[in-house]
Structures are given as C-alpha cells and as structure tokens.
Amino acid sequence: MAFGDIVLLKDKTPLGPFTRTQIQEGLSRGEFSARDLAHTPGLRDWLPLLEVLHHLDSEVVHWPRTHEKRALPPLPYAPRETAEAAPVGPAAQAPPALPPPSPGKSKGIAPALPPRLPQLEKAARPSAPSASLPPSLPLIEVGEPGAMRARILAWAIDWAVLFLPVLAVFGFAYLVWAIKGPIEHRDPETARQEQALLWRNLRNLVALVAIGFAWLYAAGLECSRWQGTIGKQVMGLKVTDAVGQRLGFLQASGRHAAKYLSALPVFLGFMAALFNARRLTWHDRLAGTRVVKR
C-alpha cells in the first residue's frame, strides 16, 4: 500500500485499500463509522478510523514520497471471544498427552503440566489502552466546504426572512400614524413624542428578533432533518458536526451563541473563514461544526 491508503476491518474482514476521498464519501453516506478499526502504512496496530485520519494529517509532511509495500498487522482479537479464541498456526496443535503415572512413584505427587501456550496467555490478558494515542484529535472533514459566496448569500437570505416582516409591520404602523395625524389635528409636540415612541418600539422589536427569535430560527433548523436555515437550504449548504452527523439542539444553540463572539471584533470571526481551506469561522471552531455542500 502507498501512503494515504486505508484498510478497514468490517466484520473481522479487511476491506480496501481505500483512498482518503473514498473514506470521506463512505463516512458521509453512513457506510463507514469513525470507530471502525483501520490501518494505514506507518502504523503497527489497528486503530479507530478517527485516529488513523489524525495520523495521516500529522505525518503527511514527513512521509517520504515513495510507495512501499507493507503487510497488514495481525487482526485484533474480538472483545467477546478472547477467552475462547483458538491460537493460529503451530500453537493450534493440541499439547501432548501426559504419560501414565509410574507405579513406582508416589500417588500424592502430581505430574508436571505442559507449558502454557504464549498465544493463549496473550489472548486472556486484558488489553491495556495504548499510551501513544494523542490526547486530542482533529476534526474530520467529511464534505466539501461551502463557498464563502454561498454562505454570504445564505446569511443575507436569513436576515431578510427574519427582518422583512419586522420592517413591514413598522412601515404599516408608521403609515397609519402619518395618515391619522392630519385627521386628528395633532400639535407638533405630540407628533414628535409619538414618532419617537414608534422608533423606540422598532428598536425593541429588532433586538427581540435578533436575540430571541433568531436563536430559535437558527438552532431549530440546523438541528432538524434539513440541517440548515432557509438561506442555507436555498444555497445548497448544510451544517454538520465534526464527523458529518446532524447537530443536537444544544450544539446548534452553542454555535449560534458563538456567532456573537465572531461578530464582536468587526466581524473578524466570520472573515477567518477566508484564510483556511476548511472555511472555518470562529463559531465553527468553538462549536465543532462544519458548513458543507449538500
């Protein structure tokens, strides 16, 4: 196998090798799982697919550009069959039968037992967790990142969905107030006070929509089966977690709350998506989410 090829262990049978693109497509379709055991050149043991992808991301710079053929490591023992698994190879032969006791020897002395098979000792011994595993693993990219133009247009559509009704209500109220003014013969001071009240109510309504209803709108739709707001659905985008699965409501709510942190320093958190290949904003990094194409 060449560097980057991955072999999966499904139902105790090695499958592959697969390329990185084939693995990501299989993850997005649900054919593979991030917890499936996998192997790639450079590893001595079978590891979960998530850790194998982390190994490839960390070693891609240092790996020599040669194609080496390496054999797969021995298949791991199944967790529920280790105590009953039969050894493979020469060790599978039955131990020699014990000779009958000599009539001249004492009956109280037990005959010597044959040596224990090392394979059985290894199978019966509980496997300890590997100390070489990294403490934290990077997130997996399981889809093509959404283009910035599509995300900006989706953001504009969502704001139109949220605030056009507010502006329509305010415009209707202002029109009614302007028409009734000459009819009721308001004095200038009363007219100024009523106009100031209208603008104050508009600001309060905008704040209520931006903080309250926008949260329910974004978090509710992103954790639904549509996996995106109306704007994202129109632009062919969806929001997933690190392994391409649907968000929960708490994770979607955390992503929406983190948007305010991205917007605080002159929207620098949103513009950060322009400077990385995965198009990650600050709130995507904080919430562990991705915006990818459908």
PLY file of the C-alpha trace (Angstrom):
ply
format ascii 1.0
element vertex 294
property float x
property float y
property float z
element edge 293
property int vertex1
property int vertex2
end_header
0.00 0.00 0.00
1.07 3.57 -0.60
0.94 6.37 1.92
-2.63 7.59 2.33
-4.29 4.24 1.58
-6.54 2.94 4.36
-7.71 -0.62 5.02
-10.90 -1.06 7.08
-11.82 -4.02 9.25
-15.52 -4.82 8.82
-16.96 -8.00 10.36
-13.40 -9.27 11.00
-12.60 -8.98 7.29
-10.10 -6.44 5.89
-11.59 -4.28 3.14
-9.69 -2.00 0.80
-7.37 -0.30 0.44
-9.41 2.91 0.13
-8.23 6.41 -0.68
-8.91 9.36 1.62
-11.65 10.58 -0.73
-13.39 7.18 -0.73
-13.25 7.08 3.07
-14.83 10.54 3.37
-17.58 9.62 0.90
-18.27 6.43 2.83
-18.49 8.39 6.10
-20.93 10.87 4.59
-23.11 8.00 3.26
-23.01 6.15 6.57
-21.18 3.10 5.14
-18.21 3.62 7.46
-18.01 4.78 11.06
-15.32 6.85 12.76
-14.99 3.99 15.29
-14.29 1.26 12.69
-10.84 -0.31 13.05
-8.48 0.74 10.27
-4.83 0.56 9.25
-2.50 2.59 7.05
1.23 2.29 6.27
3.27 3.55 9.20
1.08 2.05 11.95
1.84 -1.15 13.84
-1.66 -1.88 15.09
-5.28 -1.48 14.05
-6.71 1.80 15.32
-10.11 3.52 15.08
-10.61 5.30 11.77
-10.65 8.69 13.53
-7.13 8.11 14.88
-5.86 6.80 11.53
-7.03 10.01 9.81
-5.30 12.01 12.54
-2.10 10.06 11.88
-2.29 10.83 8.16
-2.85 14.55 8.84
0.15 14.72 11.20
2.56 12.65 9.08
1.80 13.94 5.58
4.69 16.42 5.71
7.31 13.96 6.95
6.38 10.91 4.87
8.83 10.11 2.04
7.30 10.26 -1.42
7.82 6.57 -2.14
5.39 3.70 -2.50
6.23 0.93 -0.05
4.51 -2.42 0.22
3.82 -3.33 3.80
1.92 -6.26 5.22
-1.09 -5.71 7.42
-0.67 -6.25 11.18
-2.32 -9.30 12.73
-6.07 -8.95 13.13
-7.11 -7.89 16.64
-8.94 -10.36 18.86
-12.67 -9.86 19.18
-13.52 -8.48 22.68
-16.05 -11.22 23.50
-14.12 -14.12 22.05
-10.66 -13.62 23.52
-11.16 -16.17 26.27
-12.37 -18.82 23.81
-10.28 -17.94 20.74
-8.12 -20.75 19.46
-4.47 -19.91 18.66
-3.50 -19.80 15.00
-0.52 -21.60 13.49
1.71 -24.15 15.18
0.25 -23.28 18.56
-3.12 -24.65 17.40
-1.79 -28.20 17.76
-3.04 -29.98 20.85
-0.46 -30.42 23.64
0.98 -33.93 24.01
-0.92 -36.27 26.28
0.50 -36.80 29.73
2.23 -40.17 30.29
0.56 -42.52 32.78
1.96 -42.28 36.27
4.73 -44.68 37.09
3.66 -47.40 39.50
6.87 -46.92 41.47
6.23 -43.27 42.20
4.08 -41.94 44.99
0.43 -41.32 44.20
0.48 -37.97 46.04
2.83 -36.31 43.56
1.03 -34.60 40.68
2.54 -34.99 37.22
4.19 -31.96 35.65
1.86 -29.85 33.47
2.87 -28.83 29.93
3.97 -25.22 29.44
1.19 -22.69 28.78
0.83 -21.51 25.24
2.00 -17.89 24.83
-0.84 -17.12 22.41
-3.45 -18.15 24.98
-1.76 -16.07 27.65
-1.80 -13.03 25.36
-5.46 -13.59 24.45
-6.55 -13.98 28.08
-4.61 -10.93 29.22
-6.82 -7.78 29.07
-5.60 -5.28 26.55
-4.32 -2.06 28.08
-5.06 1.27 26.41
-2.28 2.46 24.18
-0.16 5.16 25.77
0.89 6.54 22.41
-2.55 7.85 21.42
-2.73 11.62 21.15
-4.69 13.39 23.92
-6.86 15.23 21.43
-7.74 14.53 17.81
-8.54 16.95 14.98
-11.97 17.13 13.46
-12.66 15.17 10.31
-13.69 16.93 7.13
-16.38 14.71 5.61
-17.72 17.02 2.92
-16.70 19.76 0.55
-16.64 23.10 2.42
-19.29 25.60 1.40
-18.05 28.51 -0.69
-17.88 31.90 1.00
-20.13 33.49 -1.64
-22.83 30.91 -0.94
-22.52 31.46 2.83
-22.79 35.24 2.46
-25.87 34.93 0.26
-27.40 32.45 2.71
-26.75 34.92 5.55
-28.47 37.71 3.56
-31.48 35.48 2.85
-31.80 34.56 6.53
-31.70 38.21 7.60
-34.35 39.01 5.01
-36.53 36.19 6.35
-36.13 37.48 9.91
-36.38 41.25 9.48
-38.54 41.90 6.43
-41.68 41.06 8.46
-40.47 43.44 11.18
-39.95 46.25 8.68
-43.33 45.52 7.10
-45.09 45.80 10.47
-43.26 49.01 11.32
-43.96 50.50 7.89
-47.65 49.76 8.23
-47.77 51.30 11.73
-45.89 54.40 10.56
-48.21 54.79 7.56
-51.29 54.62 9.79
-49.77 57.19 12.17
-48.91 59.53 9.30
-52.40 59.32 7.83
-54.17 59.85 11.16
-52.02 62.89 12.06
-53.77 65.46 9.84
-57.16 63.97 10.66
-56.70 64.26 14.43
-55.00 67.69 14.16
-52.07 66.76 16.42
-49.88 69.51 17.72
-46.17 69.32 16.79
-45.02 68.26 20.29
-47.46 65.32 20.41
-46.43 64.28 16.91
-42.74 64.26 17.91
-43.45 62.15 21.01
-45.50 59.61 19.06
-42.82 59.38 16.37
-40.12 58.82 18.98
-42.27 56.08 20.53
-42.61 54.37 17.14
-38.85 54.34 16.61
-38.23 53.06 20.14
-40.70 50.22 19.58
-38.94 49.40 16.30
-35.56 49.14 18.05
-37.01 46.91 20.76
-38.66 44.67 18.20
-35.44 44.37 16.18
-33.49 43.45 19.34
-36.10 40.86 20.28
-35.93 39.24 16.83
-32.12 39.36 16.67
-31.59 37.82 20.11
-34.62 35.64 20.75
-36.35 34.55 17.58
-33.11 34.34 15.57
-31.77 31.80 18.09
-34.83 29.56 17.76
-34.79 30.01 13.99
-31.10 29.10 13.52
-30.70 26.41 16.20
-34.06 24.79 15.47
-33.49 24.43 11.73
-29.80 23.44 11.98
-30.59 20.55 14.32
-33.58 19.46 12.24
-33.54 16.98 9.36
-32.92 19.91 6.98
-29.62 20.70 8.79
-29.72 24.35 7.83
-31.65 27.59 7.82
-33.78 28.65 4.88
-30.86 30.59 3.41
-28.52 27.61 3.64
-31.12 25.32 2.10
-31.60 27.72 -0.82
-27.82 27.92 -1.39
-27.28 24.14 -1.13
-25.47 24.16 2.24
-25.91 22.24 5.47
-24.42 22.30 8.97
-22.87 19.12 10.42
-20.72 18.14 13.36
-17.09 17.05 13.05
-17.92 13.62 11.59
-20.74 14.70 9.29
-23.65 13.91 11.61
-26.67 16.08 12.43
-26.29 18.56 15.28
-28.13 18.35 18.57
-30.12 21.32 19.82
-27.53 22.22 22.47
-24.66 22.15 19.97
-26.68 24.21 17.49
-27.52 26.69 20.26
-23.84 26.93 21.21
-22.95 27.61 17.58
-25.49 30.43 17.41
-24.24 31.96 20.68
-20.65 31.82 19.40
-21.67 33.92 16.39
-21.84 36.96 18.66
-18.18 36.39 19.58
-17.30 36.15 15.89
-19.12 39.44 15.23
-17.66 41.42 18.12
-14.23 42.40 16.65
-15.58 43.94 13.43
-16.75 40.52 12.14
-13.19 39.15 12.19
-14.53 35.78 13.30
-16.56 35.50 10.11
-13.71 36.69 7.90
-11.43 34.00 9.39
-13.10 31.53 7.01
-11.25 33.20 4.13
-7.86 32.11 5.47
-8.25 28.33 5.90
-9.04 25.52 3.48
-11.98 24.20 5.52
-13.71 27.62 5.59
-13.95 27.55 9.40
-15.23 30.61 11.22
-14.56 31.18 14.89
-18.00 29.95 15.89
-17.47 26.80 13.79
-14.24 26.08 15.65
-15.77 26.78 19.06
-18.84 24.61 18.42
-17.01 21.86 16.48
-19.22 22.24 13.40
-18.82 22.41 9.62
-20.75 24.12 6.84
-20.53 21.86 3.79
-22.27 21.41 0.48
-25.31 19.15 0.35
0 1
1 2
2 3
3 4
4 5
5 6
6 7
7 8
8 9
9 10
10 11
11 12
12 13
13 14
14 15
15 16
16 17
17 18
18 19
19 20
20 21
21 22
22 23
23 24
24 25
25 26
26 27
27 28
28 29
29 30
30 31
31 32
32 33
33 34
34 35
35 36
36 37
37 38
38 39
39 40
40 41
41 42
42 43
43 44
44 45
45 46
46 47
47 48
48 49
49 50
50 51
51 52
52 53
53 54
54 55
55 56
56 57
57 58
58 59
59 60
60 61
61 62
62 63
63 64
64 65
65 66
66 67
67 68
68 69
69 70
70 71
71 72
72 73
73 74
74 75
75 76
76 77
77 78
78 79
79 80
80 81
81 82
82 83
83 84
84 85
85 86
86 87
87 88
88 89
89 90
90 91
91 92
92 93
93 94
94 95
95 96
96 97
97 98
98 99
99 100
100 101
101 102
102 103
103 104
104 105
105 106
106 107
107 108
108 109
109 110
110 111
111 112
112 113
113 114
114 115
115 116
116 117
117 118
118 119
119 120
120 121
121 122
122 123
123 124
124 125
125 126
126 127
127 128
128 129
129 130
130 131
131 132
132 133
133 134
134 135
135 136
136 137
137 138
138 139
139 140
140 141
141 142
142 143
143 144
144 145
145 146
146 147
147 148
148 149
149 150
150 151
151 152
152 153
153 154
154 155
155 156
156 157
157 158
158 159
159 160
160 161
161 162
162 163
163 164
164 165
165 166
166 167
167 168
168 169
169 170
170 171
171 172
172 173
173 174
174 175
175 176
176 177
177 178
178 179
179 180
180 181
181 182
182 183
183 184
184 185
185 186
186 187
187 188
188 189
189 190
190 191
191 192
192 193
193 194
194 195
195 196
196 197
197 198
198 199
199 200
200 201
201 202
202 203
203 204
204 205
205 206
206 207
207 208
208 209
209 210
210 211
211 212
212 213
213 214
214 215
215 216
216 217
217 218
218 219
219 220
220 221
221 222
222 223
223 224
224 225
225 226
226 227
227 228
228 229
229 230
230 231
231 232
232 233
233 234
234 235
235 236
236 237
237 238
238 239
239 240
240 241
241 242
242 243
243 244
244 245
245 246
246 247
247 248
248 249
249 250
250 251
251 252
252 253
253 254
254 255
255 256
256 257
257 258
258 259
259 260
260 261
261 262
262 263
263 264
264 265
265 266
266 267
267 268
268 269
269 270
270 271
271 272
272 273
273 274
274 275
275 276
276 277
277 278
278 279
279 280
280 281
281 282
282 283
283 284
284 285
285 286
286 287
287 288
288 289
289 290
290 291
291 292
292 293
